[in-house]
Amino acid sequence: MQIQDRVFVVTGASMGIGEATARALAAKGGKVALLARSTQALRTLSHELPDSFAVTVDMTDFAGVREAVSKVHEHYGQIDGLVNNAGRSYGSTIEKIDPAVFDEIFHLNVLAPIVAIQGVIPIMRSQGGGSIVNVNSGTAFMTIPAYGVYSSSKRALLGFSMTARAELEPDGIVVGEVYPGVTATNFGKNRMVNEAGDGPAGSYAEGDTPEFVAGLIVQAIEEGGAQYFANDYIRKLAGVL
Ligand SMILES: NC(=O)c1ccc[n+]([C@@H]2O[C@H](COP(=O)([O-])OP(=O)(O)OC[C@H]3O[C@@H](n4cnc5c(N)ncnc54)[C@H](OP(=O)(O)O)[C@@H]3O)[C@@H](O)[C@H]2O)c1
């Protein structure tokens, strides 16, 4: 899909990969609705990006997600693309998983993208099509001790993404996924942890840049393929190389 003059919803746009994606879409002439919880960061970004629109929302509040999609639709009169990017990780061995945190991670990483997709389907259908990109993770194909909740949430997202791709294809709505590897954002710092502090290290200074991953997201929107991988290591794990 062409990006120029199209309207995109980007979740988790206040920092990291989402912010880089919003900038990349705006640089190509797209109009971007910026969704996240950090109102001030969204406002600052929205002042920089022409025709952007900031909407504060906690993606685990599903009524709020539906309302946010409606606000974007009212504001622009159309929605052409959705980038489901907001996500968090959780460091915990299986033994110490807190069911409440498990719920929060699965609500954010799996159900929120589904609720956002449900919100845009009727809009995109009435427009004759659209583009949906879900930001997954190379960890969907890995077994990493103390990272089971996160990697399993991304495996679930993979399943729903492929099913959505098949279900929405007749409506001209193209669903794709991007698989980042380690990316230099605050993702590690923002992870939830159990009381033992389990899981991978707190911040990722080394790794691909968020701009690189944003480039893959733009490519996924423009080309409409099913899966885009950050590197050959993930491609091999996914069985496509
Ligand atoms: N960085 C990596 O190494 C890496 C690798 C593979 C996959 N990924 C995936 O890439 C995506 C983006 O991660 P990132 O690296 O950019 O992480 P990040 O820098 O921590 O950014 C996460 C974004 O998600 C938003 N978010 C978190 N909880 C939210 C909630 N409840 N409601 C609304 N927004 C929420 C945050 O905004 P607020 O805090 O303002 O709400 C922020 O904008 C995630 O899906 C992640 O799983 C990252």
The ligand as a Tripos MOL2 file, in Angstrom:
@<TRIPOS>MOLECULE
LIG
   48    52     1     0     0
SMALL
NO_CHARGES

@<TRIPOS>ATOM
      1 N1         13.4870   -3.8460   21.6220 N.am      1 LIG1
      2 C1         13.6250   -5.1080   21.3100 C.2       1 LIG1
      3 O1         14.7090   -5.7140   21.4610 O.2       1 LIG1
      4 C2         12.4610   -5.8600   20.6880 C.ar      1 LIG1
      5 C3         12.7290   -7.1020   20.0930 C.ar      1 LIG1
      6 C4         11.6880   -7.8160   19.5150 C.ar      1 LIG1
      7 C5         10.4010   -7.3020   19.5140 C.ar      1 LIG1
      8 N2         10.1620   -6.0990   20.0950 N.ar      1 LIG1
      9 C6          8.7630   -5.6110   20.0850 C.3       1 LIG1
     10 O2          8.7150   -4.3000   19.5650 O.3       1 LIG1
     11 C7          7.5880   -3.6050   20.0970 C.3       1 LIG1
     12 C8          8.0510   -2.2270   20.5630 C.3       1 LIG1
     13 O3          9.0270   -2.3760   21.5550 O.3       1 LIG1
     14 P1         10.1710   -1.2840   21.8400 P.3       1 LIG1
     15 O4         11.4780   -1.9910   21.7480 O.co2     1 LIG1
     16 O5          9.9500   -0.0720   21.0440 O.co2     1 LIG1
     17 O6          9.8730   -1.0240   23.4010 O.3       1 LIG1
     18 P2          9.7360    0.3190   24.2580 P.3       1 LIG1
     19 O7         10.8010    1.2780   23.8900 O.co2     1 LIG1
     20 O8          9.6120   -0.1490   25.6700 O.co2     1 LIG1
     21 O9          8.3290    0.9180   23.7650 O.3       1 LIG1
     22 C9          7.1340    0.2430   24.0530 C.3       1 LIG1
     23 C10         5.9580    1.1100   23.6360 C.3       1 LIG1
     24 O10         4.7550    0.4410   24.0190 O.3       1 LIG1
     25 C11         3.9430    1.3460   24.7520 C.3       1 LIG1
     26 N3          3.1550    0.6480   25.7640 N.ar      1 LIG1
     27 C12         3.5960   -0.1990   26.7380 C.ar      1 LIG1
     28 N4          2.5610   -0.5840   27.5080 N.ar      1 LIG1
     29 C13         1.4570    0.0320   27.0010 C.ar      1 LIG1
     30 C14         0.0890    0.0540   27.3790 C.ar      1 LIG1
     31 N5         -0.3810   -0.6410   28.4250 N.pl3     1 LIG1
     32 N6         -0.7620    0.8130   26.6350 N.ar      1 LIG1
     33 C15        -0.3070    1.5540   25.5890 C.ar      1 LIG1
     34 N7          0.9730    1.5630   25.1920 N.ar      1 LIG1
     35 C16         1.8280    0.8190   25.9090 C.ar      1 LIG1
     36 C17         4.9170    2.3160   25.4100 C.3       1 LIG1
     37 O11         4.3070    3.5810   25.6400 O.3       1 LIG1
     38 P3          3.7780    4.1190   27.0570 P.3       1 LIG1
     39 O12         4.6960    3.6110   28.1120 O.co2     1 LIG1
     40 O13         3.8340    5.5950   26.8380 O.co2     1 LIG1
     41 O14         2.3920    3.5950   27.1630 O.co2     1 LIG1
     42 C18         5.9580    2.4640   24.3050 C.3       1 LIG1
     43 O15         5.5570    3.4550   23.3840 O.3       1 LIG1
     44 C19         7.0200   -4.4980   21.2170 C.3       1 LIG1
     45 O16         5.8720   -5.1620   20.7430 O.3       1 LIG1
     46 C20         8.1290   -5.5040   21.4640 C.3       1 LIG1
     47 O17         7.6260   -6.7370   21.9220 O.3       1 LIG1
     48 C21        11.1520   -5.3640   20.6830 C.ar      1 LIG1
@<TRIPOS>BOND
     1     1     2 1
     2     2     3 2
     3     2     4 1
     4     4     5 ar
     5     4    48 ar
     6     5     6 ar
     7     6     7 ar
     8     7     8 ar
     9     8     9 1
    10     8    48 ar
    11     9    10 1
    12     9    46 1
    13    10    11 1
    14    11    12 1
    15    11    44 1
    16    12    13 1
    17    13    14 1
    18    14    15 2
    19    14    16 1
    20    14    17 1
    21    17    18 1
    22    18    19 2
    23    18    20 1
    24    18    21 1
    25    21    22 1
    26    22    23 1
    27    23    24 1
    28    23    42 1
    29    24    25 1
    30    25    26 1
    31    25    36 1
    32    26    27 ar
    33    26    35 ar
    34    27    28 ar
    35    28    29 ar
    36    29    30 ar
    37    29    35 ar
    38    30    31 1
    39    30    32 ar
    40    32    33 ar
    41    33    34 ar
    42    34    35 ar
    43    36    37 1
    44    36    42 1
    45    37    38 1
    46    38    39 2
    47    38    40 1
    48    38    41 1
    49    42    43 1
    50    44    45 1
    51    44    46 1
    52    46    47 1
@<TRIPOS>SUBSTRUCTURE
     1 LIG1         1 GROUP 0 **** ****
